[in-house]
């Protein structure tokens, strides 16, 4: 497994392949999400793009960036075909207050959640094959009185799918997380045998189904420095992690670890695995973002539909400036189209 990211491209669907229909949410309207959708539309992509956002916000942002953008009302009954360059099909969700680039407005928090609900519900009812999300701002959604810790958890609750798994992808490097948006002091108590076992089941299953890996090789990190060093630096490895890995190995999973996090990301170690499971957010993601920031993709595993996202935040200071980079959103779109094409087929290594 390489630890470098490859430049995103937009391959055309092969003749005879169905064209995936993707829902692209515009994210926080004061951030760079509308910029990114306008920038993405300058080039044709691998799918039918359906932007979910406010028409006025998208048009004004495109104008500020000197991008010729045509918005067409989404026709759900029209034949699927790749959206041409310079165009976005639009499923409109109006904003609730005036949008000023760079200035958060709590009154628009409901609009942001409505974007996600529209895309997720469209995926659940089969209208969309996948959803691709621009960044949102958790703080302003909280200030507006909504219980929101992030896309990952919100989408899992919307889909009724239980525990989700966050995985980031940069080229061939894949890093999944046992815990996501938790204060560090709460992490050890959150890593229980059932949680770890379920996370590994989801990771193994979705690597087979969506990434075509017949028997994924998963490196599992320890929680403590040096993976606990035999209990001297912590006992979570011997009490929780090692027993779970032993049980799942007996069931056929290819699991390596628990490994010290400070050596698990060396090129030689990564060459022997297909994915790395980190115990908490900042244990694994700094390495991945160093390898591919701006071209990495956030993938939510454990959902009944494909969801990908950018690897960065709302970048309020860049909104409307023309200085935002579209690479991560382009990579998220390409990966969503590819993964959507794998859905419906039996996972690799199984029979139909």
C-alpha positions in Angstrom: 0.0 0.0 0.0 1.5 3.3 -1.1 1.6 6.2 1.3 1.3 8.9 -1.3 -1.8 10.3 -2.9 -2.4 10.3 -6.7 -3.7 13.2 -8.6 -7.5 13.1 -9.0 -8.8 12.5 -12.5 -12.3 12.3 -14.0 -12.6 9.2 -16.1 -15.5 8.9 -18.5 -17.8 5.9 -17.9 -17.0 3.0 -20.2 -19.5 2.2 -23.0 -22.4 0.2 -21.6 -21.7 1.0 -18.0 -24.6 2.7 -16.1 -24.0 6.3 -15.3 -24.1 6.9 -11.5 -26.3 9.7 -10.2 -24.5 11.6 -7.4 -26.0 14.1 -4.9 -23.4 16.8 -4.2 -24.3 18.9 -1.1 -23.1 22.5 -1.0 -22.3 22.4 2.7 -22.0 25.6 4.8 -23.1 28.4 2.5 -20.7 30.9 4.0 -17.8 28.6 3.5 -16.1 27.3 0.3 -18.6 24.6 -0.5 -20.5 26.7 -3.1 -17.1 27.7 -4.5 -16.1 24.1 -4.9 -19.3 23.0 -6.7 -18.9 25.9 -9.2 -15.2 25.0 -9.7 -16.0 21.3 -10.1 -18.6 22.1 -12.8 -16.0 23.6 -15.0 -15.0 20.1 -16.1 -17.2 17.1 -17.1 -17.0 14.3 -14.5 -17.8 10.6 -14.4 -21.4 10.9 -13.3 -24.7 12.7 -13.4 -24.1 15.5 -10.9 -27.0 16.8 -8.9 -26.1 19.8 -6.8 -28.2 20.2 -3.6 -28.1 23.8 -2.5 -29.4 27.3 -3.0 -29.5 28.6 -6.6 -28.8 32.2 -5.6 -25.8 31.3 -3.5 -24.3 29.1 -6.2 -24.9 31.7 -8.9 -23.4 34.6 -6.9 -20.4 32.5 -5.9 -19.7 31.4 -9.5 -20.0 35.1 -10.6 -17.5 36.1 -7.9 -15.1 33.5 -9.2 -15.6 34.4 -12.8 -17.0 31.0 -13.6 -19.7 30.6 -16.3 -22.1 28.2 -14.6 -25.5 27.1 -15.9 -27.9 25.7 -13.3 -30.7 23.4 -14.6 -33.5 22.1 -12.5 -33.1 18.4 -11.8 -35.6 16.3 -13.7 -35.8 13.0 -11.8 -37.4 11.2 -14.8 -34.8 12.2 -17.4 -32.4 9.6 -18.6 -29.1 9.4 -16.8 -26.1 10.9 -18.5 -22.9 12.6 -17.4 -23.4 16.3 -16.7 -21.6 18.4 -19.3 -18.9 20.9 -18.3 -20.2 24.3 -17.3 -23.5 22.9 -15.9 -25.0 21.6 -12.7 -28.3 20.0 -12.3 -29.9 21.6 -9.2 -32.2 20.2 -6.5 -32.8 23.4 -4.6 -32.9 23.8 -0.9 -33.2 27.5 -0.1 -31.2 29.2 2.5 -33.0 30.8 5.5 -31.0 34.0 5.9 -28.7 36.2 3.8 -25.4 34.6 3.1 -22.1 36.6 3.3 -19.0 34.7 2.3 -16.9 34.1 5.4 -19.6 35.1 7.9 -21.3 32.3 9.7 -25.1 32.7 10.3 -26.7 30.3 12.8 -30.1 30.9 11.1 -28.8 28.8 8.1 -27.9 25.8 10.2 -31.3 24.3 9.4 -30.6 24.8 5.7 -27.3 22.8 6.1 -29.1 19.9 7.7 -31.8 20.0 5.1 -29.1 19.6 2.4 -27.9 16.4 4.1 -31.4 15.1 4.7 -32.3 15.6 1.0 -29.2 13.8 -0.2 -29.4 11.0 2.3 -33.1 10.3 1.8 -32.5 10.3 -2.0 -29.9 7.7 -1.5 -32.1 5.6 0.8 -35.0 5.6 -1.7 -32.7 4.7 -4.6 -32.9 8.0 -6.5 -29.2 8.7 -5.9 -26.4 6.2 -6.1 -24.1 8.1 -3.7 -23.7 11.4 -1.9 -20.7 13.6 -1.9 -20.5 16.3 0.8 -18.9 19.7 0.9 -17.7 20.8 4.4 -20.0 22.0 7.2 -19.3 23.9 10.3 -20.1 22.0 13.4 -19.8 25.0 15.7 -22.5 27.1 14.1 -24.8 24.1 13.9 -24.4 23.6 17.6 -25.0 27.3 18.3 -28.3 27.1 16.5 -29.4 24.4 18.9 -28.9 21.2 16.9 -27.2 18.1 18.3 -24.6 17.5 15.6 -21.1 16.0 16.1 -20.4 15.5 12.4 -21.5 14.1 9.0 -20.5 10.6 10.0 -22.7 10.2 13.0 -25.6 12.3 11.7 -25.9 10.2 8.5 -25.7 6.9 10.4 -28.6 8.1 12.6 -30.6 9.2 9.6 -30.1 5.9 7.9 -30.8 3.9 11.1 -27.6 1.9 10.5 -26.1 2.0 13.9 -22.4 2.5 14.4 -20.6 4.1 11.4 -16.9 3.9 10.6 -14.9 6.9 9.3 -12.2 6.1 6.8 -10.0 8.5 4.9 -8.4 7.5 1.6 -5.3 9.1 0.0 -4.2 7.2 -3.1 -3.7 3.6 -1.8 -3.4 4.7 1.8 -6.6 3.9 3.8 -7.0 4.8 7.5 -10.1 4.0 9.4 -11.0 5.0 13.0 -12.5 3.2 16.0 -13.5 6.5 17.6 -14.1 9.8 15.8 -15.1 13.1 17.3 -14.4 12.5 21.0 -12.4 14.4 23.6 -9.1 12.5 24.1 -9.8 11.8 27.8 -13.0 9.8 26.7 -11.3 7.6 24.1 -10.1 4.7 26.3 -13.6 4.1 27.8 -15.1 4.2 24.3 -12.9 1.4 23.0 -14.8 -1.6 24.2 -14.7 -5.2 22.8 -18.1 -4.9 21.1 -17.2 -1.5 19.6 -13.9 -2.7 18.3 -15.3 -6.0 16.9 -18.2 -4.2 15.1 -15.7 -1.6 13.7 -13.5 -4.4 12.3 -16.5 -6.3 10.8 -17.7 -3.2 9.0 -14.2 -2.3 7.8 -13.5 -5.8 6.5 -16.9 -6.1 4.9 -16.8 -2.8 3.1 -13.2 -3.2 1.9 -14.4 -6.4 0.2 -17.6 -5.0 -1.2 -16.6 -1.5 -2.2 -12.8 -1.8 -2.8 -12.7 -5.3 -4.3 -10.3 -6.8 -1.8 -10.9 -10.5 -1.4 -9.2 -10.8 2.0 -8.3 -7.4 3.3 -5.0 -7.1 5.3 -5.8 -4.7 8.2 -3.2 -3.3 10.5 -4.6 -2.5 13.9 -2.9 0.1 16.0 -2.5 0.0 19.8 -4.0 2.7 21.9 -0.9 3.4 24.0 2.7 4.3 23.1 4.6 1.2 21.9 1.2 -0.6 21.9 1.3 -0.7 25.7 4.8 -2.3 25.9 3.5 -5.4 27.6 1.2 -3.5 30.0 3.9 -1.1 31.3 2.4 1.9 29.3 -1.3 0.8 29.5 -3.3 -2.4 29.5 -6.0 -1.6 26.9 -4.0 -3.7 24.4 -3.9 -6.9 26.5 -7.4 -6.5 28.0 -9.4 -5.3 24.9 -7.6 -5.2 21.6 -5.6 -8.4 21.6 -8.5 -10.7 22.6 -10.8 -9.2 19.9 -8.1 -9.6 17.3 -7.6 -13.3 18.3 -11.3 -14.0 18.1 -11.7 -12.4 14.7 -8.6 -14.1 13.3 -10.3 -17.4 14.2 -13.2 -16.3 12.0 -10.9 -15.7 9.0 -10.0 -12.0 9.2 -6.5 -11.0 8.3 -5.5 -8.7 11.2 -2.0 -7.5 12.1 -1.4 -6.0 15.5 -1.8 -4.3 17.8 1.0 -2.3 16.4 2.8 0.7 17.8 1.5 3.7 15.9 4.9 5.4 15.5 6.2 2.6 13.3 3.0 1.3 11.6 3.1 4.0 8.9 6.6 3.4 7.6 6.7 2.5 3.9 7.7 -1.1 4.6 4.9 -1.6 7.0 2.3 -0.1 4.8 3.4 -2.2 1.8 2.1 -5.3 3.7 -1.4 -4.0 4.4 -4.5 -2.8 2.7 -5.8 -0.5 5.5 -4.9 0.8 8.9 -7.3 1.0 11.8 -6.4 3.7 14.3 -7.9 4.0 17.7 -8.7 7.7 17.6 -9.0 10.6 15.3 -5.6 12.3 15.7 -3.6 9.0 15.9 -4.1 8.2 12.2 -5.3 11.2 10.3 -2.3 13.5 10.6 -0.2 10.9 8.8 -2.9 10.5 6.1 -3.3 14.2 5.6 0.4 14.7 5.4 0.4 12.1 2.6 -2.4 13.5 0.6 -4.0 16.7 2.0 -6.1 18.4 -0.7 -6.6 15.1 -2.6 -7.7 12.8 0.2 -11.3 11.6 0.6 -13.4 10.9 3.7 -15.5 7.7 3.3 -18.3 6.7 5.7 -18.4 2.9 6.0 -21.3 1.0 7.5 -24.1 3.0 5.7 -26.6 1.5 3.3 -25.3 3.9 0.6 -22.0 5.4 -0.5 -21.0 8.6 1.1 -17.7 10.4 0.4 -16.5 13.9 1.4 -13.6 16.3 1.3 -10.7 16.0 3.7 -10.9 19.7 4.9 -13.1 22.2 6.6 -15.2 25.2 5.5 -12.2 27.5 5.1 -14.2 30.6 5.7 -11.3 32.9 4.9 -11.2 31.5 1.4 -14.9 31.7 0.5 -15.4 33.7 -2.6 -11.7 34.5 -3.0 -10.9 32.1 -5.8 -8.0 30.6 -3.7 -9.8 27.4 -2.7 -8.5 24.1 -4.1 -11.0 21.7 -5.7 -8.8 18.6 -5.7 -10.4 16.8 -2.7 -13.9 17.3 -3.9 -12.9 16.0 -7.4 -11.3 13.0 -5.8 -14.4 12.4 -3.6 -16.6 12.5 -6.7 -14.5 10.1 -8.6 -14.3 7.7 -5.7 -18.0 7.9 -5.0 -18.7 7.0 -8.7 -16.4 4.1 -8.5 -17.7 2.7 -5.2 -21.3 3.2 -6.4 -20.5 0.9 -9.3 -19.4 -1.8 -6.9 -22.6 -1.8 -4.9 -25.0 -4.5 -5.8 -22.2 -7.0 -6.5 -21.4 -9.6 -3.9 -18.3 -8.6 -1.7 -15.0 -9.9 -3.0 -14.2 -13.4 -1.8 -17.8 -14.4 -1.5 -20.4 -16.0 -3.8 -23.6 -14.5 -4.9 
